[in-house]
Amino acid sequence: MKVTLSHLTKIFPGRGRGNKKKEDVIAVNDFTFEIPDGKLVGLLGPSGCGKSTTLNLICGLQKPTEGQIFFDEEDVTQLTPQKRGVGMVFQNYALYPHLNVEQNIRFPLENLKGADKLSKEEMRARVKEAAGLVQIDELLDRKPAELSGGQQQRVAIARALVKLPLVLLLDEPLSNLDARLRLQTREEIRRIQKETGITTIFVTHDQDEAMSISDLIVVMKDGVVQQIGKPQEVYDNPANLFVAKFLGTPPINLFDGRIQDNALLIGEEKVFTLKDAPNQPVHVGIRPEGFTLSKDGVLSCHLSRPEVMGRDISIVSTHPASQNPVVRSIVDAESCEHLSGDTVRFSLNPRKVFLFASETGNRIPFETL
Amino acid sequence: MEKQNQKGWLYLLPALLFLGIFMVYPLFDVFVYSFEEGYNSASQTFYGIGGYNYSYVLHDAYFLQALKNTFILVIITVPLSTGLALFISVALNSIKPLRELFQTIFFLPYVTNTLAVGLVFMILFKKTPYSEGLINLLINCFGGSSVDFIDGPYWAKMFVLCFYTVWIVMPFKILILTSALAGVNPVYYNAAKVDGTGRLRMFFKITLPMISPMLFYLVITGFIGAFKAYSDAVALFGTNLNAAGMNTIVGYVYDMLYRDSGGYPSYASAAAIILFAIVLTITCINLLVSKKHVHYH
């Protein structure tokens, strides 16, 4: 099912009265987006950016201050969560502690009324199917307290899937799992989503998670959507400084630079000649993989140390114009053979270099000559 | 290891000593008294040992009346007060404005003296040659005829006693249940809502199991408290409860010890042991029932 958000806004009124009244908090600000049917969408952003609120608006636990939500063509903005028929996995799973796994998974089915009502046999079959999908068939008569974090998470997913929802919402589904289980489970989520074809929206603050399994990612900050796109596209073409900084490990390297007479300068070094660019100060962002070691490279840095990462080598160096304490670049292990002395020189791949306006942080497109 | 144990016992000694002297020994002594026939507390003598005291008490019309009164009181007030308290707590939990005010109002009876409340109830219910009492005025208003609730028919007196008991025990239950309800993590309700759960089902399938330990605690203490009722009856009907036909088991024990028929510690002890046996049985039944329906997390 297609999910459409139209000018969705949620404002939490500030507490207190009179002079002591705090400012209203705009948790979600004018969010418009159409989530195509059957896609896995990651809402990504730092804590407090409004991604969980967006999820709560979609499932109906919170009412938007303004704007509408459509499931396909139907306006569901005013519907209670009970009537929306979405499946949701909560951050701490919210499994009912007094019910065993089977009863937990069956719970949503027992709520069905009228024509949708299921017989005991049908329920058992559906529970079995959902449990099979997340591979917890053997745990059905355990209580949630007797399960590991990863198992609880699977039960929560099974409970969300058992009523065959048209939209599945996951709120920080992996944050309570250890690193290894997190990797495994995110593949699992991807597999289940592919198998069922359910339109899935999940919230995360971990960019790796979002990048690795999403069809589309939505990067948010302070309630405002910064960029929407396929993970690779957003990585390759960040819309602004925030997105560029938020995505990528190791993070992007930032320099103070300026455009002067069609030349891009980092510090006093001219790195590119540009076509028709107005003079202005800029932030220069360079992805770690945008550097290549070269004797006559355009950018010279003071070498601190190389870090061996196996296939690649990460060169840690410093540069006076760098906004970060160190400049981190990733280069081929082979190209490091002529690494000597205090100074390293890099040539830059223009496709991995981004310019941002120093005031607004917006991306400035450029072409090199 | 040995030394550790000795130290442990040493630390426990003061508490054990006090408990032994003031709790265990009296309990044991009561048990002994209840089998000593014709015990005289002044001369500390008795004729023999046997079950006569029990037989006397169980054939005493006053005791049987007290037993009947106590059972009626327990059966009516425990479910009623717990149910009402649950209803009020849920209602309190679902309103936002003025919640604190209502909580305070509902809690007031708890800090009010039993006898003072009894006085007010008497004024409300009593019929005198000069006044009908407020409740009777209300009954008359709706076309009924006056009833003497304090000196009148048995059912009227029992009604007042139950009404009074429910009123006096409810505040504590409301206090406990509102905090139990507030302690349920709202994420369960959110999950249930998203799963399309109706309000009623949410209450029975989520709220009730989640607060079941507290509810169970209230039922157990409620049973024990109601079996031990005495002061409530005194507050309403005065100290001569046998004459009013409103005596309770504890009242009977007290009468046997101190009132005009008093000076019979053996009978009093036998009655107390019977009460103990009843409370123990009921509590055991409660515990058995609770195993299936109470969920501790």
Interface residues (C-beta under 8 A of the other chain):
Chain A: C59 G60 L61 T80 P81 Q82 K83 R84 G85 V86 G87 M88 F90 N92 A94 Y96 P97 H98 F107 P108 E110 N111 L112 A145 R159 K163
Chain B: N185 V187 Y188 N190 A191 A192 K193 V194 D195 G196 T197 G198 R201 K205 I206 P209 M210 S212 H295 H297
